[in-house]
Amino acid sequence: MSKAIMPYLAGCKIPIVYDEGGSGLIHSWEHKGIWFYFVDEYVSRYFILNKVKPVVVNMISRLSGHRIKSKWDWPDSLQVVFNSELNLKNAITRGVPVNNARVIHSGH
């Protein structure tokens, strides 16, 4: 799943199930992807590019029908299913909000 889809899913008012078998969820939480790096962190050494950046971000958002968000957000309705207690513990340790997460071991 693309990391950039999380803010879009946050705006959806439907339950979402994420089947986590490794570190994908942690990676999505900690590294939000190129788009959100550009929106939140990138600063050019050129003044004019920094002035144009908000216009570009707004234009991209509008052209996408506001599907591409300009603000990072985490889906409250995300229900995560882990395949091991260790993966759940790793996510909690890294600060991923995994409320109501369940562990279902592979093969069950």
C-alpha positions, 0 to 999 in steps of 0.5 A, a space after each residue: 500500500 502506498 504511504 501517501 494513501 493514509 491521509 486519503 483513508 483518514 478522510 474516509 468514514 468506512 472501516 479499514 482493515 490493514 493486514 500487517 505481516 512485517 514492518 510496512 505499517 511502521 514504515 508508513 508511520 515514520 516515512 510518509 513518502 516523497 509527497 509529504 516530504 516535499 510538502 512538510 520538510 523540503 526547503 529550497 535554497 532558492 527563495 522563489 521556489 519556496 514561494 511557489 511551493 504552496 501554489 504547486 501543493 494547492 494545485 496538485 490537491 485541487 487537480 486530484 479532486 482533493 484525493 492527494 492531501 496536503 496534510 498528513 493524517 492517520 486513519 482513526 478507523 484503521 483496524 490492524 491485524 498483525 500476524 504475530 505478537 512481536 509485530 504488534 509490539 514493534 509497532 507500539 514501541 515505534 509509536 504507531 497508533 494501533 488501537 484495537 489491533 488484533 493478532 491472528 497467527 498465520 494459518 489460523 
